[in-house]
Amino acid sequence: MKIRTWFKKTEIGRVVWRVIIGAIGGLITVFGAITLVGPGPGILIVLGGLGILATEFAWAARVMVRTRTYAQRAADKVGIPKWVQLALIAGAALISIIVILYLFSTGKI
């Protein structure tokens, strides 16, 4: 049985599930907001956190669409070609995955 199905069997389980998703998505979104001003793929992390929140909260889906539109407009204003945008996103995601795997393998997370 999937964990989501197990949680959603009762009313209390549904509330607990929403709290868990809210906490995880909120923490990831806040971390992404911090990395917007520091080094790292901030907008990707923010969108990831909003994506997690959007699985349970409709407002997060609306914010995610608005954020994605805002980021696209900013990229268009700068004049970055679409393929460069996608390459930067893929590179940032790959670097993030490598760092996470390294930290996990060394026991730091």
C-alpha positions in Angstrom: 0.0 0.0 0.0 1.3 3.4 -0.8 2.0 5.8 2.1 -0.2 8.5 0.7 -3.2 6.2 0.5 -2.5 4.9 4.0 -2.4 8.5 5.4 -5.6 9.5 3.5 -7.8 6.8 4.9 -9.0 8.9 7.8 -9.7 12.6 8.3 -6.8 13.0 10.8 -4.5 11.2 8.4 -5.5 13.7 5.6 -4.6 16.6 7.9 -1.3 15.0 9.0 -0.5 14.4 5.3 -1.2 18.0 4.4 1.0 19.2 7.3 3.9 16.9 6.3 3.6 18.1 2.6 3.3 21.7 3.8 6.4 21.4 6.0 8.6 19.7 3.4 7.5 21.9 0.5 7.8 25.0 2.7 11.3 24.2 3.8 12.4 23.5 0.3 10.8 26.7 -1.0 12.5 28.8 1.8 15.8 27.2 1.0 15.3 28.1 -2.6 14.5 31.7 -1.7 17.8 31.8 0.3 19.7 30.4 -2.7 18.2 33.1 -5.0 20.6 35.6 -3.4 23.4 33.1 -2.8 25.1 30.5 -5.0 22.9 27.8 -6.4 20.0 27.1 -8.7 17.5 29.2 -6.6 14.6 29.4 -9.0 14.7 25.6 -9.6 14.6 24.9 -5.9 11.8 27.4 -5.4 9.8 25.8 -8.2 10.6 22.3 -6.8 9.2 23.4 -3.4 6.2 24.9 -5.0 5.7 21.8 -7.0 5.6 19.7 -3.8 3.2 22.1 -2.2 1.0 22.1 -5.4 0.3 18.4 -4.9 -1.9 19.4 -1.9 -2.6 23.1 -2.1 -4.2 24.9 -5.1 -2.7 28.2 -4.2 0.8 26.8 -4.6 -0.1 25.7 -8.2 -1.2 29.2 -9.0 2.0 30.7 -7.4 4.1 28.2 -9.3 2.6 29.2 -12.6 3.1 32.9 -11.8 6.7 32.3 -10.8 7.5 30.3 -13.9 6.0 33.0 -16.0 7.9 35.7 -14.2 11.2 33.8 -14.7 10.5 33.3 -18.4 9.8 37.0 -18.9 13.0 37.9 -17.1 14.9 35.4 -19.3 13.3 36.8 -22.4 14.1 40.4 -21.3 17.8 39.5 -21.0 17.7 37.8 -24.4 18.9 34.4 -23.5 18.1 31.8 -26.2 15.8 29.0 -25.1 18.4 26.3 -25.6 20.8 28.2 -23.4 18.1 28.5 -20.7 17.5 24.7 -20.8 21.3 24.0 -20.8 21.7 26.2 -17.7 18.8 24.5 -16.0 20.1 21.0 -16.8 23.6 21.9 -15.7 22.4 23.4 -12.4 20.3 20.4 -11.8 23.1 18.0 -12.6 25.5 19.9 -10.3 22.9 19.8 -7.5 22.5 16.1 -7.9 26.2 15.5 -7.9 26.7 17.6 -4.7 23.8 15.8 -3.0 25.2 12.4 -3.9 28.7 13.4 -2.7 27.4 14.7 0.6 25.4 11.6 1.0 28.3 9.3 0.2 30.6 11.1 2.7 27.9 10.9 5.4 27.4 14.6 5.8 23.6 14.3 5.1 
